[in-house]
Amino acid sequence: MRSPRTAGLAITGLLAAGLVLAACSGSASTSAPTSAPSAAASAAAPASAAAPASAAAAGSTAVAIKDFAFAPGTATVAPGSTVTWTNDDGAAHTVTFDDGTGSGNLASGATFSRTFDAPGTYAYVCAIHSSMKGEIVVK
């Protein structure tokens, strides 16, 4: 079993590699939001939902896929931020946005990154396990 420090270093390395690859690619992996951010959307979240990650300057945010859930379920990021999902489950999962774009199947340990440039709310699900839902709020 990895120590928390080793796991943290591994995640940091993966995020750095993902940012380098994203910066070197000739195409952007962004799409239009599914809706503009609104107070009503935030108020509609169930009381048991995890609190959204706070918005920060453009940078990177990690979302874990573990125990058949996305954590955090809602992440709030600044425009230009990159979000990286890591599948920490034993089963394959996907990160599939409402417009049909996404990761494809992510095996255990695999990652997927996407940069969000435009403000809005980007809803996504696991196409294999439809009860798994999340959203990225860009503001």
KOLPA-771567 format. One line per 4 residues: their letters; for each residue x, y, z of N, C-alpha, C, CB. Coordinates in nm, 3 decimals. Last residue first. Glycine has a CB too. Layout:
// KOLPA-771567
a> X,Y,Z,X,Y,Z,X,Y,Z,X,Y,Z | ...;
This chain:
// KOLPA-771567
kvvi> -1.638,2.974,-1.298,-1.673,3.115,-1.275,-1.555,3.193,-1.222,-1.790,3.126,-1.177 | -1.765,2.670,-1.375,-1.656,2.760,-1.411,-1.705,2.903,-1.391,-1.610,2.737,-1.559 | -1.827,2.373,-1.226,-1.880,2.509,-1.235,-1.760,2.599,-1.261,-1.958,2.551,-1.104 | -1.886,2.050,-1.316,-1.779,2.148,-1.301,-1.845,2.284,-1.322,-1.660,2.123,-1.404;
egkm> -2.044,1.768,-1.164,-2.047,1.889,-1.245,-1.926,1.975,-1.213,-2.177,1.969,-1.221 | -2.168,1.426,-1.177,-2.088,1.535,-1.124,-2.105,1.657,-1.210,-1.942,1.496,-1.114 | -2.281,1.093,-1.103,-2.296,1.223,-1.167,-2.207,1.326,-1.100,-2.443,1.269,-1.163 | -2.374,0.769,-1.127,-2.256,0.851,-1.095,-2.265,0.981,-1.174,-2.123,0.775,-1.128;
sshi> -2.577,0.627,-1.230,-2.604,0.692,-1.102,-2.487,0.782,-1.060,-2.631,0.587,-0.994 | -2.482,0.501,-1.461,-2.555,0.628,-1.475,-2.590,0.696,-1.343,-2.680,0.604,-1.551 | -2.210,0.365,-1.544,-2.286,0.363,-1.418,-2.361,0.495,-1.405,-2.190,0.339,-1.293 | -2.116,0.424,-1.797,-2.131,0.284,-1.759,-2.221,0.270,-1.637,-1.993,0.222,-1.731;
acvy> -2.091,0.695,-1.812,-2.181,0.632,-1.908,-2.204,0.484,-1.876,-2.125,0.646,-2.050 | -2.100,0.905,-1.550,-2.030,0.785,-1.595,-2.128,0.713,-1.687,-1.983,0.694,-1.472 | -2.153,1.251,-1.642,-2.193,1.125,-1.579,-2.092,1.018,-1.618,-2.338,1.083,-1.623 | -2.170,1.612,-1.600,-2.115,1.490,-1.658,-2.163,1.368,-1.578,-1.960,1.495,-1.662;
aytg> -2.216,1.959,-1.674,-2.261,1.836,-1.608,-2.200,1.715,-1.679,-2.417,1.827,-1.609 | -2.089,2.258,-1.629,-2.065,2.145,-1.718,-2.100,2.017,-1.642,-1.916,2.142,-1.767 | -2.183,2.588,-1.628,-2.191,2.463,-1.553,-2.183,2.348,-1.651,-2.322,2.455,-1.468 | -1.961,2.870,-1.694,-2.084,2.791,-1.707,-2.078,2.668,-1.619,-2.106,2.751,-1.853;
padf> -1.704,3.035,-1.882,-1.788,3.023,-1.762,-1.914,2.943,-1.791,-1.824,3.161,-1.707 | -1.464,2.860,-2.080,-1.583,2.944,-2.075,-1.660,2.925,-1.944,-1.675,2.915,-2.194 | -1.252,2.674,-2.043,-1.224,2.815,-2.069,-1.344,2.905,-2.047,-1.175,2.832,-2.209 | -1.125,2.398,-1.902,-1.252,2.469,-1.911,-1.224,2.619,-1.924,-1.342,2.441,-1.786;
trsf> -0.964,2.104,-2.003,-0.951,2.245,-1.968,-1.082,2.315,-1.997,-0.834,2.312,-2.046 | -0.934,1.778,-1.876,-1.006,1.869,-1.965,-0.988,2.010,-1.913,-1.158,1.831,-1.975 | -0.806,1.444,-1.849,-0.800,1.587,-1.817,-0.877,1.666,-1.921,-0.655,1.635,-1.810 | -0.800,1.132,-1.694,-0.854,1.210,-1.805,-0.853,1.355,-1.761,-0.999,1.163,-1.844;
tags> -0.625,0.826,-1.603,-0.667,0.965,-1.583,-0.723,1.024,-1.711,-0.550,1.049,-1.533 | -0.631,0.497,-1.448,-0.622,0.587,-1.562,-0.671,0.727,-1.526,-0.702,0.532,-1.681 | -0.682,0.328,-1.235,-0.556,0.401,-1.236,-0.542,0.501,-1.349,-0.445,0.305,-1.244 | -0.885,0.115,-1.425,-0.837,0.148,-1.291,-0.699,0.212,-1.301,-0.831,0.021,-1.201;
alng> -0.974,0.275,-1.737,-0.940,0.159,-1.655,-0.894,0.207,-1.518,-0.831,0.072,-1.723 | -1.220,0.453,-1.877,-1.100,0.473,-1.797,-1.079,0.349,-1.711,-1.112,0.602,-1.707 | -1.366,0.489,-2.195,-1.347,0.404,-2.078,-1.214,0.433,-2.010,-1.355,0.255,-2.117 | -1.405,0.843,-2.268,-1.407,0.702,-2.308,-1.385,0.619,-2.182,-1.297,0.672,-2.418;
sgtg> -1.415,1.109,-2.179,-1.293,1.030,-2.163,-1.291,0.898,-2.237,-1.272,1.004,-2.021 | -1.601,1.332,-2.394,-1.553,1.281,-2.266,-1.433,1.191,-2.281,-1.662,1.208,-2.196 | -1.913,1.445,-2.537,-1.768,1.438,-2.532,-1.724,1.381,-2.399,-1.704,1.576,-2.556 | -2.187,1.475,-2.510,-2.136,1.348,-2.561,-1.985,1.337,-2.561,-2.185,1.328,-2.699;
ddft> -2.284,1.694,-2.382,-2.273,1.705,-2.528,-2.212,1.579,-2.592,-2.188,1.826,-2.564 | -2.266,1.621,-2.114,-2.398,1.623,-2.177,-2.391,1.633,-2.329,-2.478,1.739,-2.122 | -1.972,1.410,-2.081,-2.045,1.535,-2.068,-2.175,1.529,-2.145,-1.960,1.652,-2.116 | -1.838,1.150,-1.901,-1.910,1.181,-2.024,-1.998,1.304,-2.002,-1.995,1.061,-2.071;
vtha> -1.601,0.960,-1.798,-1.641,1.097,-1.767,-1.705,1.145,-1.897,-1.518,1.191,-1.719 | -1.635,0.616,-1.695,-1.616,0.721,-1.796,-1.647,0.855,-1.731,-1.706,0.697,-1.921 | -1.467,0.322,-1.559,-1.566,0.430,-1.555,-1.542,0.522,-1.673,-1.558,0.510,-1.420 | -1.395,-0.010,-1.445,-1.382,0.096,-1.546,-1.495,0.197,-1.529,-1.383,0.036,-1.690;
agdd> -1.315,-0.091,-1.101,-1.398,-0.103,-1.221,-1.369,0.012,-1.317,-1.547,-0.106,-1.184 | -1.169,-0.017,-0.883,-1.127,-0.138,-0.953,-1.201,-0.158,-1.084,-1.148,-0.258,-0.865 | -1.101,0.339,-0.865,-1.184,0.220,-0.844,-1.123,0.100,-0.918,-1.331,0.245,-0.893 | -0.980,0.572,-0.929,-0.924,0.498,-0.815,-1.007,0.376,-0.779,-0.912,0.589,-0.695;
ntwt> -0.925,0.749,-1.199,-1.007,0.635,-1.161,-0.935,0.554,-1.053,-1.039,0.546,-1.285 | -0.916,1.093,-1.190,-0.836,0.973,-1.174,-0.926,0.860,-1.126,-0.719,0.996,-1.074 | -0.947,1.389,-1.379,-1.017,1.280,-1.310,-0.922,1.161,-1.305,-1.152,1.242,-1.382 | -0.855,1.719,-1.371,-0.807,1.584,-1.400,-0.881,1.484,-1.314,-0.655,1.572,-1.378;
vtsg> -0.911,2.029,-1.518,-0.959,1.932,-1.420,-0.911,1.795,-1.465,-1.117,1.935,-1.406 | -0.769,2.343,-1.557,-0.772,2.206,-1.604,-0.816,2.116,-1.490,-0.633,2.162,-1.659 | -0.892,2.676,-1.618,-0.846,2.568,-1.530,-0.858,2.433,-1.598,-0.926,2.569,-1.400 | -1.007,2.874,-1.764,-0.871,2.836,-1.800,-0.815,2.723,-1.716,-0.783,2.953,-1.790;
pavt> -1.199,3.019,-1.501,-1.179,2.994,-1.644,-1.031,2.967,-1.674,-1.228,3.114,-1.727 | -1.182,2.838,-1.186,-1.170,2.961,-1.263,-1.158,2.927,-1.412,-1.048,3.045,-1.216 | -1.422,2.605,-1.049,-1.289,2.642,-1.096,-1.296,2.775,-1.170,-1.231,2.532,-1.187 | -1.574,2.381,-0.836,-1.582,2.516,-0.890,-1.441,2.562,-0.922,-1.652,2.614,-0.788;
atgp> -1.719,2.064,-0.853,-1.594,2.139,-0.839,-1.613,2.274,-0.905,-1.473,2.061,-0.903 | -1.917,1.824,-0.710,-1.918,1.954,-0.776,-1.786,2.022,-0.748,-2.039,2.043,-0.728 | -1.820,1.594,-0.595,-1.928,1.583,-0.693,-1.945,1.711,-0.773,-2.059,1.549,-0.623 | -1.460,1.567,-0.563,-1.591,1.615,-0.521,-1.694,1.599,-0.633,-1.582,1.762,-0.478;
afaf> -1.552,1.253,-0.662,-1.528,1.332,-0.542,-1.423,1.439,-0.571,-1.482,1.241,-0.424 | -1.795,1.038,-0.795,-1.697,1.141,-0.826,-1.678,1.225,-0.700,-1.743,1.229,-0.948 | -1.832,0.684,-0.725,-1.873,0.823,-0.709,-1.759,0.914,-0.754,-1.913,0.853,-0.561 | -1.755,0.417,-0.673,-1.863,0.446,-0.767,-1.921,0.585,-0.746,-1.972,0.342,-0.755;
dkia> -1.525,0.437,-0.516,-1.648,0.384,-0.457,-1.771,0.422,-0.541,-1.664,0.435,-0.313 | -1.397,0.709,-0.705,-1.375,0.607,-0.603,-1.510,0.565,-0.544,-1.280,0.658,-0.492 | -1.230,0.929,-0.874,-1.339,0.837,-0.902,-1.316,0.719,-0.809,-1.344,0.792,-1.056 | -1.145,1.264,-0.790,-1.122,1.120,-0.774,-1.247,1.043,-0.812,-1.079,1.087,-0.630;
vats> -1.025,1.542,-0.946,-1.149,1.474,-0.910,-1.117,1.325,-0.904,-1.266,1.505,-1.012 | -0.825,1.831,-0.904,-0.832,1.685,-0.915,-0.970,1.636,-0.871,-0.722,1.619,-0.829 | -0.731,2.113,-1.091,-0.819,2.057,-0.988,-0.827,1.908,-1.012,-0.961,2.123,-0.991 | -0.509,2.380,-1.166,-0.553,2.243,-1.183,-0.635,2.199,-1.063,-0.434,2.149,-1.204;
gaaa> -0.585,2.705,-1.279,-0.484,2.609,-1.236,-0.534,2.470,-1.262,-0.448,2.627,-1.088 | -0.691,3.030,-1.226,-0.677,2.920,-1.321,-0.561,2.832,-1.281,-0.656,2.974,-1.464 | -0.768,3.074,-0.877,-0.710,3.121,-1.002,-0.693,3.001,-1.094,-0.573,3.194,-0.977 | -1.066,2.903,-0.766,-0.931,2.956,-0.747,-0.884,3.013,-0.879,-0.834,2.846,-0.694;
asap> -1.355,2.816,-0.588,-1.296,2.867,-0.711,-1.159,2.925,-0.678,-1.387,2.973,-0.778 | -1.370,2.521,-0.381,-1.373,2.666,-0.400,-1.306,2.704,-0.531,-1.306,2.738,-0.283 | -1.582,2.246,-0.438,-1.446,2.294,-0.420,-1.446,2.442,-0.451,-1.343,2.216,-0.511 | -1.902,2.228,-0.276,-1.819,2.246,-0.394,-1.677,2.288,-0.356,-1.881,2.349,-0.488;
aaas> -1.976,1.977,-0.033,-1.961,2.119,-0.065,-1.870,2.133,-0.186,-1.905,2.198,0.057 | -2.161,1.689,-0.128,-2.039,1.750,-0.075,-2.033,1.895,-0.116,-1.914,1.674,-0.125 | -2.507,1.650,-0.049,-2.400,1.661,-0.146,-2.279,1.728,-0.082,-2.446,1.740,-0.270 | -2.715,1.656,0.124,-2.610,1.560,0.154,-2.493,1.568,0.057,-2.667,1.422,0.152;
apaa> -2.892,1.835,0.017,-2.820,1.877,0.137,-2.705,1.782,0.168,-2.915,1.885,0.255 | -2.876,1.851,-0.341,-2.922,1.789,-0.218,-2.834,1.830,-0.100,-2.924,1.637,-0.233 | -2.908,2.156,-0.523,-2.826,2.042,-0.484,-2.876,1.983,-0.353,-2.678,2.083,-0.472 | -3.045,2.385,-0.570,-3.116,2.261,-0.597,-3.036,2.138,-0.555,-3.150,2.252,-0.743;
asaa> -2.874,2.593,-0.533,-2.971,2.569,-0.428,-3.041,2.435,-0.446,-3.074,2.681,-0.425 | -2.734,2.589,-0.773,-2.664,2.556,-0.650,-2.762,2.521,-0.539,-2.575,2.671,-0.606 | -2.936,2.667,-0.946,-2.873,2.537,-0.965,-2.800,2.495,-0.839,-2.776,2.541,-1.083 | -2.991,2.923,-0.848,-3.095,2.820,-0.841,-3.034,2.681,-0.856,-3.201,2.843,-0.950;
aspa> -2.769,3.071,-0.909,-2.792,3.042,-0.768,-2.895,2.930,-0.755,-2.840,3.168,-0.693 | -2.592,2.944,-1.195,-2.699,3.019,-1.133,-2.714,2.980,-0.988,-2.831,2.998,-1.207 | -2.399,2.936,-1.491,-2.409,2.914,-1.347,-2.521,2.999,-1.289,-2.276,2.947,-1.277 | -2.560,2.825,-1.791,-2.488,2.928,-1.718,-2.499,2.900,-1.570,-2.540,3.069,-1.753;
stpa> -2.512,2.491,-1.915,-2.596,2.601,-1.871,-2.508,2.703,-1.801,-2.709,2.552,-1.777 | -2.324,2.342,-2.038,-2.461,2.296,-2.052,-2.558,2.402,-2.004,-2.482,2.167,-1.975 | -2.070,2.526,-2.222,-2.131,2.474,-2.100,-2.273,2.429,-2.126,-2.128,2.578,-1.990 | -1.893,2.410,-2.512,-1.984,2.504,-2.448,-2.045,2.442,-2.323,-2.094,2.546,-2.546;
stsa> -1.570,2.266,-2.455,-1.694,2.279,-2.528,-1.783,2.373,-2.451,-1.762,2.141,-2.550 | -1.224,2.180,-2.495,-1.334,2.249,-2.427,-1.456,2.247,-2.515,-1.295,2.394,-2.392 | -0.965,2.101,-2.559,-1.066,2.002,-2.523,-1.178,2.068,-2.444,-1.003,1.887,-2.442 | -0.792,2.218,-2.848,-0.843,2.242,-2.713,-0.951,2.139,-2.684,-0.900,2.387,-2.699;
sgsc> -0.504,2.095,-3.019,-0.648,2.117,-3.009,-0.688,2.137,-2.865,-0.725,2.000,-3.070 | -0.238,2.040,-3.017,-0.284,2.147,-3.105,-0.431,2.174,-3.093,-0.253,2.114,-3.245 | -0.061,1.991,-2.711,-0.155,1.946,-2.814,-0.204,2.065,-2.894,-0.274,1.871,-2.751 | 0.092,2.100,-2.511,0.158,2.064,-2.636,0.061,2.024,-2.745,0.255,1.953,-2.612;
aalv> -0.079,2.130,-2.299,-0.019,2.250,-2.355,0.045,2.221,-2.491,0.086,2.306,-2.259 | -0.137,1.865,-2.242,-0.245,1.953,-2.287,-0.188,2.077,-2.353,-0.336,1.993,-2.168 | 0.115,1.775,-2.157,0.053,1.718,-2.277,-0.057,1.808,-2.331,-0.004,1.579,-2.247 | 0.142,1.933,-1.927,0.240,1.943,-2.034,0.180,1.890,-2.163,0.368,1.866,-1.998;
lgaa> -0.078,1.843,-1.777,-0.071,1.983,-1.819,0.028,2.002,-1.932,-0.031,2.071,-1.701 | -0.005,1.575,-1.737,-0.127,1.608,-1.810,-0.127,1.751,-1.860,-0.249,1.584,-1.723 | 0.222,1.606,-1.580,0.234,1.545,-1.712,0.112,1.578,-1.798,0.251,1.393,-1.700 | 0.103,1.719,-1.351,0.202,1.794,-1.425,0.217,1.739,-1.567,0.338,1.791,-1.352;
llgt> -0.064,1.505,-1.273,-0.122,1.635,-1.308,-0.024,1.717,-1.391,-0.163,1.711,-1.182 | 0.131,1.311,-1.218,0.032,1.287,-1.323,-0.031,1.418,-1.368,-0.076,1.191,-1.274 | 0.265,1.434,-1.002,0.335,1.402,-1.126,0.240,1.380,-1.242,0.421,1.279,-1.106 | 0.058,1.443,-0.814,0.119,1.568,-0.860,0.193,1.545,-0.992,0.216,1.625,-0.753;
ialg> 0.020,1.168,-0.778,-0.089,1.250,-0.834,-0.033,1.380,-0.888,-0.197,1.278,-0.727 | 0.268,1.101,-0.664,0.224,1.038,-0.789,0.115,1.120,-0.856,0.173,0.895,-0.763 | 0.264,1.250,-0.431,0.366,1.278,-0.532,0.326,1.219,-0.667,0.501,1.222,-0.487 | 0.050,1.122,-0.302,0.041,1.265,-0.335,0.142,1.303,-0.442,0.063,1.349,-0.211;
atrp> 0.155,0.866,-0.267,0.036,0.884,-0.350,0.022,1.029,-0.393,-0.091,0.839,-0.276 | 0.362,0.931,-0.091,0.393,0.871,-0.221,0.275,0.889,-0.316,0.427,0.722,-0.207 | 0.213,1.025,0.126,0.310,1.113,0.062,0.342,1.062,-0.078,0.439,1.124,0.147 | 0.060,0.803,0.205,-0.009,0.923,0.155,0.087,1.017,0.081,-0.075,0.999,0.271;
srm> 0.214,0.505,0.069,0.199,0.602,0.177,0.126,0.723,0.120,0.338,0.642,0.239 | 0.055,0.222,-0.081,0.134,0.344,-0.089,0.111,0.432,0.032,0.102,0.420,-0.217 | 0.084,-0.118,0.000,0.000,0.000,0.000,0.088,0.124,0.000,-0.096,0.000,0.121;
